[in-house]
Structure formats: C-alpha cells, structure tokens
Amino acid sequence: MKALFPAICVVALALGVVAYNPATEQPPAGAAEKIAEAIPSEAYAKAQKPRKLLVFSRTNGFRHGSIVTGKLALSEMGKTTGAFEAIISDDLAMFEEDKIGQFDAICFLSTTQNAFAPFKAEMKKMSEEEKAGAKERELRLKDNLMAYIKGGGGFVGIHAATDTFYEWREYGDMMNGYFDGHPWMAGTQVSLYVEPGQEEHPLAVMFGGERLEFKEEIYQFKAPYDSSKVHMLLRIDPEKSAKVKGLKREDNDYGVSWARNWDKGRVFYSSLGHNHEMFWHPKVLLHYLAGIQWAMGDLKAELGEGK
C-alpha cells in the first residue's frame, strides 16, 4: 500500500480540482492496520436481513483526501460486524429507479457541490443537447433519491455531505442546513460534548457521556440549520476548544451530529470525517455504525417528538 497519493493528486486536491480517479487514491500508510484495530467486533443490532449500504463520494468541488480512508473503514466495519455490505460506487446509475431500491441505506461520504451533475471539465465539452440531457438526468436522480428516503430508506451523511446540493432546497431542509465554513481547521484542537440528556441514547451511548478531545475540522452551518428540528447528539464547545476566528452564529449553536426522521425515512449526519484519524477512532466508528444501523432500521432508537 502506498503511503501517499501520487504527487499530482496531492496538488489537485490542494487546488480543489474536481476531476479525480478513485483508482489512484490511497489511504495513508498503516491506515488499514489502524482501522482493523479500531473497528468494533460485532454490530449493535442483528441485521434483520442481509443489508447493503451504498457509499457514494462523487465530488464536483473540493475532494477530501480522507474519502479513501472512509471507504476502507466503512467497508471493513460492515464485513467485520456483519451489519451490512458496503457497495462502494460513484456510478450515477445507482440512483436510477431500477437500482436504488436494492440499498438499505445510502451514505454520502464527503460529497461536494452538485454531485449529480457532470464534472465541470466535461460540461465545457458538451453540446447544448447533451447539457439538456444531463440536466434531465440530474433532476430525475434527485427525485429518485428523495422518493427513496421519504419512502422509508436510510440516509447517512458524513462530513461534506452538507457541502452538497446547494441548489436543491429540499435536500438542505432534509440535512438541516448547509456548510458555512470551518472555523475549526484540520489541525485545531476541539472539545465535543454529548447533548445533555442524550448520554444513554443508542446513537450517543458509545461516548459514555465523556467529551471527545482531538484535532479535527468542524463545520458551522447556515440556513436552514435549526438544531431544534433535529435530535441533536454531539456539539462542539467553542469555549473549551482552541480559539478561532470566523464564527458567524450569534446563537453559538454549533451542532456536530444529529438524527431525524424524514417522512418514512431516517437521516443521520455527522460532520466528523475530515481527518484520516477519524476513521480509526474507536468511538467515532461506533458512532458511525450506530447511525448506519439506525438508518437501516436494525438499531432501534427513539427520537424527540417531531424529529
């Protein structure tokens, strides 16, 4: 396993270039071993049937280097626990009506911008007729995804899933907000705490009511963000984290992880996942596992009224 991406990929990622080749992406040296040590040995709940999780990470904006590590962690966690089979694919055909129904949950792993649109470099080469066809497909896939979730499907968003589909208001409403910058950068020491009263909740019990202290990029969110509309699980404590500039919320409301029902579907989101280390942090992996199993319907967890 190569220790780093090829130099050209590092440059591309640094510049936020959208064209990418997943086949060339490699996790850091030693990641596989660290993930193997950190993943839980068993699922939170027995799968009611063989489960499939689509792990989708298509990016039309910045592409996170940790995506490849997240893919590995989710895939191995599904195998080891028996909770699900991770289908790793950025193929837009997975969202067509005849294929999307095979999945028990869909994970957007640090997707960015309009993930259903052609890459910008491709758009420049397309005819007007081809652009119209691509737009028609984009709208169809959005309708299919929303129908899938509202019909009872599970949706899991990790990190930049809130930096996605700004032009699609219903997606933003479902996610409970959009990315509005990361005042806490990747190397910033942060202190996260479990939402008071949720220490024993199945989606937060893995933290034992204790704080998470590490370095990680943490988001702040803009409209339609409203923490009262979701079941909040984790927040960042700005007072006990490293002091940063660029905080925009007068209400000092900086959620990190939450869950909600969306019609008949279940939505779990966590902004953790920028740094590779998040994907071999034992408690964070347990948090992901609980969220995935809840979204799939195997882990039972009550949410607050109206959530």
CORQUIVEN-V809213 format. One record per residue. N is the residue number from 1. RES is the residue in three letters. SS is DSSP state (A for helix, B for strand, O for the rest). OMEGA is omega in radians with two decimals (NA if undefined). D_FIRST is the distance of its C-alpha to the first C-alpha in whole Angstrom. Layout:
N,RES,SS,OMEGA,D_FIRST
N,RES,SS,OMEGA,D_FIRST
//
This chain:
1,MET,O,-3.12,0
2,LYS,O,-3.07,4
3,ALA,O,-3.05,6
4,LEU,O,3.01,9
5,PHE,O,2.96,10
6,PRO,O,-3.04,12
7,ALA,A,-3.10,15
8,ILE,A,3.12,18
9,CYS,A,3.11,16
10,VAL,A,3.12,17
11,VAL,A,-3.13,20
12,ALA,A,3.14,21
13,LEU,A,-3.13,20
14,ALA,A,-3.12,22
15,LEU,A,-3.12,25
16,GLY,O,3.14,24
17,VAL,O,-3.01,24
18,VAL,O,3.14,24
19,ALA,O,-3.11,23
20,TYR,O,3.10,19
21,ASN,O,-3.11,17
22,PRO,A,-3.11,15
23,ALA,A,-3.12,13
24,THR,A,-3.08,11
25,GLU,O,-3.13,11
26,GLN,O,3.06,7
27,PRO,O,3.13,8
28,PRO,O,3.09,8
29,ALA,O,3.11,7
30,GLY,O,-3.09,8
31,ALA,A,-3.10,9
32,ALA,A,3.14,9
33,GLU,A,3.14,11
34,LYS,A,3.11,14
35,ILE,A,-3.13,14
36,ALA,A,3.13,15
37,GLU,A,-2.99,17
38,ALA,A,-3.04,19
39,ILE,O,3.13,20
40,PRO,O,-3.09,23
41,SER,O,-3.14,24
42,GLU,O,-3.11,27
43,ALA,O,3.05,28
44,TYR,O,-3.12,31
45,ALA,O,3.12,33
46,LYS,O,3.11,33
47,ALA,O,-3.12,32
48,GLN,O,3.09,35
49,LYS,O,3.07,34
50,PRO,O,-3.05,30
51,ARG,O,3.06,29
52,LYS,B,3.07,27
53,LEU,B,3.04,25
54,LEU,B,3.08,24
55,VAL,B,-3.00,22
56,PHE,B,-3.05,23
57,SER,O,-3.13,21
58,ARG,O,-3.06,23
59,THR,B,3.04,24
60,ASN,O,3.07,27
61,GLY,O,-3.14,27
62,PHE,O,3.10,24
63,ARG,O,-3.10,21
64,HIS,O,3.08,19
65,GLY,O,-3.09,15
66,SER,O,-3.14,15
67,ILE,A,-3.10,16
68,VAL,A,3.09,13
69,THR,A,3.09,12
70,GLY,A,3.09,16
71,LYS,A,-3.13,15
72,LEU,A,-3.11,13
73,ALA,A,-3.12,15
74,LEU,A,3.13,18
75,SER,A,-3.12,17
76,GLU,A,3.13,16
77,MET,A,3.09,19
78,GLY,A,3.14,21
79,LYS,A,-3.04,20
80,THR,A,-3.08,21
81,THR,A,-3.07,24
82,GLY,O,-3.06,25
83,ALA,O,-3.09,27
84,PHE,O,2.96,25
85,GLU,B,3.13,23
86,ALA,B,3.05,21
87,ILE,B,-3.07,21
88,ILE,B,-3.09,19
89,SER,O,2.99,21
90,ASP,O,-3.14,22
91,ASP,O,-3.12,25
92,LEU,A,3.11,28
93,ALA,A,3.12,30
94,MET,A,-3.11,29
95,PHE,A,3.05,31
96,GLU,O,-3.01,34
97,GLU,O,-3.09,37
98,ASP,O,-3.10,36
99,LYS,O,-3.00,33
100,ILE,A,-3.08,32
101,GLY,A,3.14,34
102,GLN,A,-3.05,32
103,PHE,O,3.08,30
104,ASP,O,3.02,31
105,ALA,B,3.10,30
106,ILE,B,3.12,28
107,CYS,B,2.96,25
108,PHE,B,-3.10,25
109,LEU,B,3.12,22
110,SER,O,2.94,23
111,THR,O,3.08,25
112,THR,B,3.09,27
113,GLN,B,-3.09,30
114,ASN,O,-3.01,31
115,ALA,O,3.13,29
116,PHE,O,3.14,31
117,ALA,O,3.06,32
118,PRO,O,3.05,31
119,PHE,O,-3.05,29
120,LYS,A,3.11,31
121,ALA,A,3.10,30
122,GLU,A,-3.11,31
123,MET,A,-3.10,34
124,LYS,A,-3.09,35
125,LYS,A,-3.03,35
126,MET,O,3.02,37
127,SER,O,3.13,41
128,GLU,A,3.11,43
129,GLU,A,3.12,43
130,GLU,A,3.10,39
131,LYS,A,3.12,39
132,ALA,A,3.10,42
133,GLY,A,3.12,40
134,ALA,A,3.12,37
135,LYS,A,3.10,39
136,GLU,A,3.11,40
137,ARG,A,3.14,37
138,GLU,A,-3.11,36
139,LEU,A,3.12,39
140,ARG,A,-3.13,39
141,LEU,A,3.07,35
142,LYS,A,3.10,36
143,ASP,A,-3.13,39
144,ASN,A,-3.13,37
145,LEU,A,-3.11,35
146,MET,A,3.10,38
147,ALA,A,3.11,40
148,TYR,A,-3.11,37
149,ILE,A,-3.11,37
150,LYS,A,3.14,40
151,GLY,O,3.08,41
152,GLY,O,3.12,39
153,GLY,O,3.10,35
154,GLY,B,3.09,33
155,PHE,B,3.13,31
156,VAL,B,3.10,28
157,GLY,B,3.10,28
158,ILE,B,3.07,25
159,HIS,A,-2.97,25
160,ALA,A,3.04,26
161,ALA,A,3.07,28
162,THR,A,3.05,31
163,ASP,O,-2.95,30
164,THR,B,3.02,31
165,PHE,O,3.08,34
166,TYR,O,-3.10,36
167,GLU,O,-3.05,39
168,TRP,O,-3.01,39
169,ARG,A,-3.11,41
170,GLU,A,3.07,41
171,TYR,A,3.12,37
172,GLY,A,3.09,38
173,ASP,A,3.14,40
174,MET,A,-3.12,38
175,MET,A,-3.11,35
176,ASN,O,3.02,38
177,GLY,O,3.12,37
178,TYR,B,3.04,35
179,PHE,B,3.12,33
180,ASP,O,3.12,35
181,GLY,O,3.12,33
182,HIS,O,3.11,31
183,PRO,O,3.05,33
184,TRP,B,-3.05,31
185,MET,O,-3.05,28
186,ALA,O,-3.12,24
187,GLY,O,-3.10,25
188,THR,O,3.06,28
189,GLN,B,-3.10,29
190,VAL,B,3.09,31
191,SER,B,-3.14,33
192,LEU,B,3.12,33
193,TYR,B,3.10,36
194,VAL,B,3.09,36
195,GLU,O,-3.13,39
196,PRO,O,-3.12,42
197,GLY,O,-3.10,44
198,GLN,O,-3.07,40
199,GLU,O,-3.13,39
200,GLU,O,-3.13,39
201,HIS,O,-3.09,38
202,PRO,O,-3.13,36
203,LEU,O,-3.14,33
204,ALA,O,-3.04,34
205,VAL,A,-3.11,35
206,MET,A,-3.13,31
207,PHE,A,3.10,32
208,GLY,O,-3.14,35
209,GLY,O,-3.10,37
210,GLU,O,3.12,35
211,ARG,O,2.97,34
212,LEU,B,-3.11,30
213,GLU,B,3.10,30
214,PHE,B,3.07,26
215,LYS,B,-3.12,25
216,GLU,O,3.06,25
217,GLU,O,-3.10,26
218,ILE,B,-3.09,29
219,TYR,O,2.78,31
220,GLN,O,-2.99,35
221,PHE,B,3.08,36
222,LYS,B,-3.09,39
223,ALA,O,0.23,42
224,PRO,O,-3.11,42
225,TYR,O,3.09,40
226,ASP,O,-3.05,43
227,SER,A,3.12,41
228,SER,A,-3.09,45
229,LYS,A,-3.13,44
230,VAL,O,3.06,41
231,HIS,B,-3.05,40
232,MET,B,-3.11,38
233,LEU,B,-3.12,36
234,LEU,B,3.02,34
235,ARG,B,2.99,35
236,ILE,B,3.08,35
237,ASP,O,-3.10,37
238,PRO,O,-3.10,38
239,GLU,O,-3.08,40
240,LYS,O,3.04,38
241,SER,O,3.10,35
242,ALA,O,-3.12,35
243,LYS,O,-3.09,37
244,VAL,O,3.07,36
245,LYS,O,3.05,38
246,GLY,O,3.09,38
247,LEU,O,-3.01,39
248,LYS,O,-3.01,41
249,ARG,O,3.11,43
250,GLU,O,3.14,46
251,ASP,O,3.11,46
252,ASN,O,-3.06,43
253,ASP,O,-3.08,41
254,TYR,O,3.10,37
255,GLY,B,3.14,36
256,VAL,B,3.14,32
257,SER,B,3.09,32
258,TRP,B,3.12,35
259,ALA,B,3.09,36
260,ARG,B,2.94,38
261,ASN,B,3.08,40
262,TRP,B,-2.94,40
263,ASP,O,-3.14,43
264,LYS,O,-3.09,42
265,GLY,B,-3.12,38
266,ARG,B,-3.07,36
267,VAL,B,3.09,34
268,PHE,B,3.14,32
269,TYR,B,2.99,30
270,SER,B,3.12,28
271,SER,O,3.06,28
272,LEU,O,3.08,25
273,GLY,O,3.08,21
274,HIS,O,-3.11,21
275,ASN,O,3.10,19
276,HIS,A,-3.04,16
277,GLU,A,3.12,17
278,MET,A,-3.07,20
279,PHE,A,2.92,17
280,TRP,A,3.00,17
281,HIS,O,-3.02,21
282,PRO,A,-3.09,22
283,LYS,A,3.09,26
284,VAL,A,3.10,24
285,LEU,A,3.07,22
286,LEU,A,3.10,26
287,HIS,A,3.08,27
288,TYR,A,-3.11,25
289,LEU,A,3.13,26
290,ALA,A,3.14,29
291,GLY,A,3.13,30
292,ILE,A,-3.11,28
293,GLN,A,3.05,30
294,TRP,A,3.14,33
295,ALA,A,3.13,33
296,MET,A,3.13,32
297,GLY,O,-3.13,36
298,ASP,O,3.12,34
299,LEU,O,-3.11,35
300,LYS,O,-3.14,38
301,ALA,O,3.13,39
302,GLU,O,3.06,42
303,LEU,O,3.12,42
304,GLY,O,-3.10,45
305,GLU,O,3.11,48
306,GLY,O,-3.10,47
307,LYS,O,NA,43
//
